[in-house]
Amino acid sequence: MPSSSTTSAVATAPPVPPAAAPPPGRRRAVLPVAGLVAAWVVPLLAYALGLAGLLPPLVLVLTAALLRVGRTLLDRLVLAAALLLGAVCAAGLLFSYWPWGLHPVPVAGTAFTVLLGFALVTGVRPRLPRPTAADLAPVLAAVVAMLALAWPYLRAGGLAGRLAYAMTGEDNSRHLAAMEGIRAVGGYLFAHPDAAARVAPDAMVYYPQGFHLTAALLDTFLRSSTAPGGPASTLDHYLGWALAAYALLVLAVVWAAGRVAGRLLDPVRAFVLAGVLTALALGSELTRFVVYGYPGESLGLALTAILIALVCRPVARTGTQLCLLGALCVGVGFAYLMFLPVVGVLVLAWLVRHRRAVRRRPWLLATVALVTAVLTPLPSVAGLLFTDQVDNVATGGGVFPRYDAFLALAGVVGAGLFAGGLRLPVWRRYAGALAATVAFAAGFRIYFQALGTDPRYYYGKTLHLLLVVLLIGVGAVLLLRPVPWRAAFPGRARSRAALLARAAVAVSLVAATAGVAGLVRGGGIFAQPFGNRSTTWAEAWWSGTLDRPRQADVTVRALAQAPVRADEVTVVVSDHRREGYLETLFLVTLQGSHGASAPAFYNLPLSEPARTAAVVVAEKRPIRFLATSPEAAAVVEQLLTERPGLRARVTVEPLR
């Protein structure tokens, strides 16, 4: 038993003080430092583990989580994507001149650091809204559209099979070369024209490169490497990004249509609208963007669609709206600058309409206006100074559109507008956007009439913009009197019947639209003449009418037989008109020497024997001719017989 003195000593001993908590100031200092360390350690680890492809989605999610506009999760993600696409186009100038190029670690580390700085300065903490059922509709539309047009590539066997479809549009070769050129030089081609000269053609050096830089940057993340890929991998990756650009276009159109329609859309109507727009997009000439290779236009139209939606129904915060519009203007300017006149009119109209709110943010307005005014026209100015872009407006083949398709869509949109839509501010703004687009297309039409020629290639681009604007407005049909479902099926006992009836109507509307758009067997309002029949671009694409298996087989065999040499160019000789040109074009693109080999195929005759004679004059380096037939080989041999001095640098061999 302890003594009383011991007990007293224990009882009276002072308590041990708890460990002192760090002062609040120290805690506030630790969090930014930890965030900054994570902003660079995470990209380093991801790159080291070959998982850098996870970093761009993480940047997108964090950007969306820091925004405070948009009701749904999809709203946040679409607006964050629009902001990032414009920022990437602008940041591409930085990437072009800093020493790391497009390397994933410094690019991602910088992005995370900027997001961390924004969060610390503004006090905003990451938070995302919950997804809704209606969010799924635009996403499904984009996935369905992408898979539908990717199907010929997916079912094709090997490099030759996919190349047979890619060679449908020779623009694919130039866009592929530009994307790989940007990966090679680590930035925009116009920033390093000499270094890009071997990989990319001169025509692409000052071409708007928003898509190409974005695709090259994402591809570098996906590969977790800055090294070039092999021919098959390079083609597959390019086709994937081109299809992704088309999917983004469909997503943007469906999202924009839903945003303009607003509260008219419940989940069922949202899926109906998405199904209708997907069918119309696949049936229309927008499918041609994948068939012929117009990925830059896909991206430019997607950004324009988002901008139209924001002009018609702005976000709640004026500052965020300003930044979004500025980013979208820069993105359109770098992706497909032809749409800038309409974009500029719409943004100016929004600024005038909201001038009082904008004046309350003078410093932000001045900053955004300065950055936008400097960056947006940059590709246009470069093109005017160093190329003949103005002359190109009047070049290209004739355009003979199916105006009945535009009339049908305009009738649907007009029905909703005149049924009451023009009483609502959002639909009046949409009507203004539609009027500006119609005036833009009509101006081009009048221009060609004044020249005394048929409408040319770029007139078709104005009609693509008009088609997208009409698709965004298709939701106006919901302004017509809706079916009174509750009155037709009163009481809870009949709620299931009402739901089934609505689902049946929804499926019927989508099926009817698919039929009108000619998706099943061709025909419909979008039918085009293909040889001796009329059908849609989608049906012709799926049926294999447009692929080029013989030319693809020749190209792949030439690729295996003639590896690239720095001091020599390989030229395919064919006895079929234009085939030798096309095969050589894709051969040198897959070899990574498109730019250096350009004299051997651009601006030359397309048929033999004039083409071979012109090649030896235009190309001063040693030339290896690969003949696809004895007749083609005889053309080269005849030339060498007539001009024996060429044998020192010209050889010919049969294609094996």
ChimeraX attribute file (.defattr): number of C-alpha atoms within 10 A of each C-alpha:
attribute: neighborCount
match mode: 1-to-1
recipient: residues
	/A:1	3
	/A:2	6
	/A:3	7
	/A:4	9
	/A:5	9
	/A:6	10
	/A:7	10
	/A:8	10
	/A:9	10
	/A:10	10
	/A:11	10
	/A:12	9
	/A:13	8
	/A:14	8
	/A:15	7
	/A:16	6
	/A:17	6
	/A:18	6
	/A:19	6
	/A:20	6
	/A:21	7
	/A:22	8
	/A:23	8
	/A:24	9
	/A:25	8
	/A:26	9
	/A:27	11
	/A:28	10
	/A:29	10
	/A:30	12
	/A:31	12
	/A:32	15
	/A:33	11
	/A:34	10
	/A:35	15
	/A:36	17
	/A:37	13
	/A:38	15
	/A:39	21
	/A:40	19
	/A:41	14
	/A:42	17
	/A:43	23
	/A:44	18
	/A:45	13
	/A:46	18
	/A:47	22
	/A:48	13
	/A:49	10
	/A:50	14
	/A:51	16
	/A:52	24
	/A:53	18
	/A:54	15
	/A:55	24
	/A:56	18
	/A:57	11
	/A:58	13
	/A:59	18
	/A:60	18
	/A:61	19
	/A:62	20
	/A:63	23
	/A:64	27
	/A:65	20
	/A:66	21
	/A:67	18
	/A:68	17
	/A:69	18
	/A:70	18
	/A:71	14
	/A:72	16
	/A:73	17
	/A:74	22
	/A:75	19
	/A:76	23
	/A:77	20
	/A:78	20
	/A:79	25
	/A:80	22
	/A:81	20
	/A:82	22
	/A:83	24
	/A:84	22
	/A:85	23
	/A:86	28
	/A:87	16
	/A:88	21
	/A:89	27
	/A:90	20
	/A:91	14
	/A:92	21
	/A:93	15
	/A:94	16
	/A:95	22
	/A:96	20
	/A:97	14
	/A:98	11
	/A:99	11
	/A:100	15
	/A:101	22
	/A:102	29
	/A:103	19
	/A:104	28
	/A:105	24
	/A:106	17
	/A:107	21
	/A:108	23
	/A:109	21
	/A:110	15
	/A:111	20
	/A:112	24
	/A:113	18
	/A:114	14
	/A:115	17
	/A:116	19
	/A:117	15
	/A:118	15
	/A:119	15
	/A:120	13
	/A:121	9
	/A:122	9
	/A:123	10
	/A:124	14
	/A:125	14
	/A:126	14
	/A:127	14
	/A:128	19
	/A:129	15
	/A:130	10
	/A:131	13
	/A:132	13
	/A:133	12
	/A:134	19
	/A:135	18
	/A:136	15
	/A:137	23
	/A:138	29
	/A:139	20
	/A:140	18
	/A:141	26
	/A:142	24
	/A:143	16
	/A:144	18
	/A:145	24
	/A:146	22
	/A:147	15
	/A:148	15
	/A:149	21
	/A:150	18
	/A:151	12
	/A:152	19
	/A:153	21
	/A:154	13
	/A:155	10
	/A:156	14
	/A:157	11
	/A:158	11
	/A:159	18
	/A:160	21
	/A:161	20
	/A:162	23
	/A:163	26
	/A:164	22
	/A:165	23
	/A:166	26
	/A:167	24
	/A:168	20
	/A:169	19
	/A:170	15
	/A:171	16
	/A:172	24
	/A:173	24
	/A:174	23
	/A:175	24
	/A:176	26
	/A:177	31
	/A:178	31
	/A:179	27
	/A:180	27
	/A:181	33
	/A:182	30
	/A:183	26
	/A:184	22
	/A:185	20
	/A:186	26
	/A:187	29
	/A:188	29
	/A:189	30
	/A:190	21
	/A:191	17
	/A:192	17
	/A:193	17
	/A:194	11
	/A:195	15
	/A:196	29
	/A:197	20
	/A:198	20
	/A:199	28
	/A:200	31
	/A:201	26
	/A:202	21
	/A:203	14
	/A:204	21
	/A:205	26
	/A:206	22
	/A:207	23
	/A:208	25
	/A:209	28
	/A:210	29
	/A:211	28
	/A:212	31
	/A:213	28
	/A:214	20
	/A:215	24
	/A:216	27
	/A:217	26
	/A:218	19
	/A:219	24
	/A:220	20
	/A:221	26
	/A:222	19
	/A:223	18
	/A:224	21
	/A:225	17
	/A:226	19
	/A:227	10
	/A:228	15
	/A:229	15
	/A:230	12
	/A:231	16
	/A:232	15
	/A:233	13
	/A:234	21
	/A:235	21
	/A:236	17
	/A:237	18
	/A:238	23
	/A:239	22
	/A:240	16
	/A:241	19
	/A:242	27
	/A:243	22
	/A:244	23
	/A:245	27
	/A:246	27
	/A:247	26
	/A:248	26
	/A:249	28
	/A:250	32
	/A:251	27
	/A:252	28
	/A:253	33
	/A:254	30
	/A:255	27
	/A:256	30
	/A:257	29
	/A:258	27
	/A:259	23
	/A:260	26
	/A:261	24
	/A:262	13
	/A:263	8
	/A:264	15
	/A:265	18
	/A:266	13
	/A:267	14
	/A:268	17
	/A:269	19
	/A:270	25
	/A:271	26
	/A:272	22
	/A:273	29
	/A:274	29
	/A:275	25
	/A:276	25
	/A:277	27
	/A:278	27
	/A:279	24
	/A:280	26
	/A:281	23
	/A:282	26
	/A:283	30
	/A:284	24
	/A:285	22
	/A:286	23
	/A:287	23
	/A:288	18
	/A:289	18
	/A:290	26
	/A:291	24
	/A:292	17
	/A:293	25
	/A:294	20
	/A:295	29
	/A:296	25
	/A:297	25
	/A:298	27
	/A:299	27
	/A:300	27
	/A:301	27
	/A:302	27
	/A:303	30
	/A:304	28
	/A:305	28
	/A:306	27
	/A:307	27
	/A:308	26
	/A:309	26
	/A:310	20
	/A:311	24
	/A:312	23
	/A:313	19
	/A:314	22
	/A:315	19
	/A:316	11
	/A:317	11
	/A:318	17
	/A:319	16
	/A:320	18
	/A:321	18
	/A:322	22
	/A:323	19
	/A:324	24
	/A:325	28
	/A:326	26
	/A:327	28
	/A:328	29
	/A:329	28
	/A:330	31
	/A:331	32
	/A:332	31
	/A:333	27
	/A:334	28
	/A:335	31
	/A:336	25
	/A:337	24
	/A:338	19
	/A:339	21
	/A:340	19
	/A:341	12
	/A:342	22
	/A:343	26
	/A:344	12
	/A:345	15
	/A:346	23
	/A:347	19
	/A:348	13
	/A:349	16
	/A:350	19
	/A:351	16
	/A:352	11
	/A:353	11
	/A:354	12
	/A:355	11
	/A:356	10
	/A:357	13
	/A:358	18
	/A:359	13
	/A:360	12
	/A:361	13
	/A:362	11
	/A:363	10
	/A:364	17
	/A:365	17
	/A:366	12
	/A:367	13
	/A:368	19
	/A:369	15
	/A:370	12
	/A:371	14
	/A:372	22
	/A:373	14
	/A:374	11
	/A:375	20
	/A:376	24
	/A:377	18
	/A:378	17
	/A:379	22
	/A:380	20
	/A:381	12
	/A:382	16
	/A:383	18
	/A:384	14
	/A:385	11
	/A:386	10
	/A:387	17
	/A:388	11
	/A:389	17
	/A:390	10
	/A:391	9
	/A:392	12
	/A:393	15
	/A:394	20
	/A:395	13
	/A:396	11
	/A:397	11
	/A:398	15
	/A:399	15
	/A:400	13
	/A:401	16
	/A:402	13
	/A:403	11
	/A:404	11
	/A:405	18
	/A:406	17
	/A:407	12
	/A:408	12
	/A:409	18
	/A:410	17
	/A:411	15
	/A:412	18
	/A:413	24
	/A:414	19
	/A:415	18
	/A:416	21
	/A:417	23
	/A:418	13
	/A:419	16
	/A:420	14
	/A:421	22
	/A:422	16
	/A:423	11
	/A:424	10
	/A:425	12
	/A:426	20
	/A:427	21
	/A:428	15
	/A:429	21
	/A:430	26
	/A:431	20
	/A:432	16
	/A:433	24
	/A:434	23
	/A:435	14
	/A:436	18
	/A:437	26
	/A:438	17
	/A:439	15
	/A:440	19
	/A:441	20
	/A:442	14
	/A:443	14
	/A:444	20
	/A:445	18
	/A:446	12
	/A:447	15
	/A:448	16
	/A:449	12
	/A:450	9
	/A:451	10
	/A:452	9
	/A:453	12
	/A:454	15
	/A:455	23
	/A:456	20
	/A:457	17
	/A:458	20
	/A:459	24
	/A:460	19
	/A:461	16
	/A:462	22
	/A:463	22
	/A:464	19
	/A:465	25
	/A:466	22
	/A:467	23
	/A:468	24
	/A:469	26
	/A:470	25
	/A:471	26
	/A:472	29
	/A:473	27
	/A:474	25
	/A:475	29
	/A:476	26
	/A:477	19
	/A:478	19
	/A:479	17
	/A:480	14
	/A:481	10
	/A:482	9
	/A:483	9
	/A:484	8
	/A:485	14
	/A:486	12
	/A:487	9
	/A:488	10
	/A:489	16
	/A:490	11
	/A:491	9
	/A:492	10
	/A:493	9
	/A:494	13
	/A:495	14
	/A:496	11
	/A:497	13
	/A:498	18
	/A:499	14
	/A:500	12
	/A:501	14
	/A:502	16
	/A:503	16
	/A:504	11
	/A:505	14
	/A:506	20
	/A:507	16
	/A:508	13
	/A:509	16
	/A:510	21
	/A:511	17
	/A:512	14
	/A:513	20
	/A:514	22
	/A:515	19
	/A:516	19
	/A:517	25
	/A:518	25
	/A:519	24
	/A:520	15
	/A:521	13
	/A:522	22
	/A:523	20
	/A:524	21
	/A:525	23
	/A:526	25
	/A:527	24
	/A:528	20
	/A:529	11
	/A:530	13
	/A:531	8
	/A:532	5
	/A:533	10
	/A:534	15
	/A:535	21
	/A:536	27
	/A:537	27
	/A:538	26
	/A:539	21
	/A:540	18
	/A:541	20
	/A:542	16
	/A:543	11
	/A:544	13
	/A:545	14
	/A:546	20
	/A:547	23
	/A:548	19
	/A:549	18
	/A:550	12
	/A:551	21
	/A:552	24
	/A:553	17
	/A:554	23
	/A:555	27
	/A:556	20
	/A:557	15
	/A:558	24
	/A:559	19
	/A:560	10
	/A:561	12
	/A:562	17
	/A:563	11
	/A:564	17
	/A:565	10
	/A:566	9
	/A:567	9
	/A:568	17
	/A:569	25
	/A:570	23
	/A:571	26
	/A:572	26
	/A:573	31
	/A:574	26
	/A:575	18
	/A:576	13
	/A:577	14
	/A:578	15
	/A:579	19
	/A:580	27
	/A:581	23
	/A:582	21
	/A:583	26
	/A:584	27
	/A:585	25
	/A:586	26
	/A:587	27
	/A:588	26
	/A:589	28
	/A:590	26
	/A:591	18
	/A:592	25
	/A:593	24
	/A:594	29
	/A:595	23
	/A:596	21
	/A:597	25
	/A:598	23
	/A:599	19
	/A:600	26
	/A:601	24
	/A:602	14
	/A:603	11
	/A:604	16
	/A:605	17
	/A:606	18
	/A:607	17
	/A:608	19
	/A:609	18
	/A:610	12
	/A:611	20
	/A:612	26
	/A:613	16
	/A:614	17
	/A:615	19
	/A:616	18
	/A:617	10
	/A:618	16
	/A:619	17
	/A:620	13
	/A:621	15
	/A:622	17
	/A:623	22
	/A:624	17
	/A:625	22
	/A:626	26
	/A:627	25
	/A:628	20
	/A:629	13
	/A:630	13
	/A:631	13
	/A:632	23
	/A:633	20
	/A:634	14
	/A:635	20
	/A:636	23
	/A:637	16
	/A:638	12
	/A:639	16
	/A:640	17
	/A:641	11
	/A:642	10
	/A:643	10
	/A:644	12
	/A:645	10
	/A:646	15
	/A:647	15
	/A:648	9
	/A:649	13
	/A:650	18
	/A:651	16
	/A:652	21
	/A:653	13
	/A:654	15
	/A:655	19
	/A:656	11
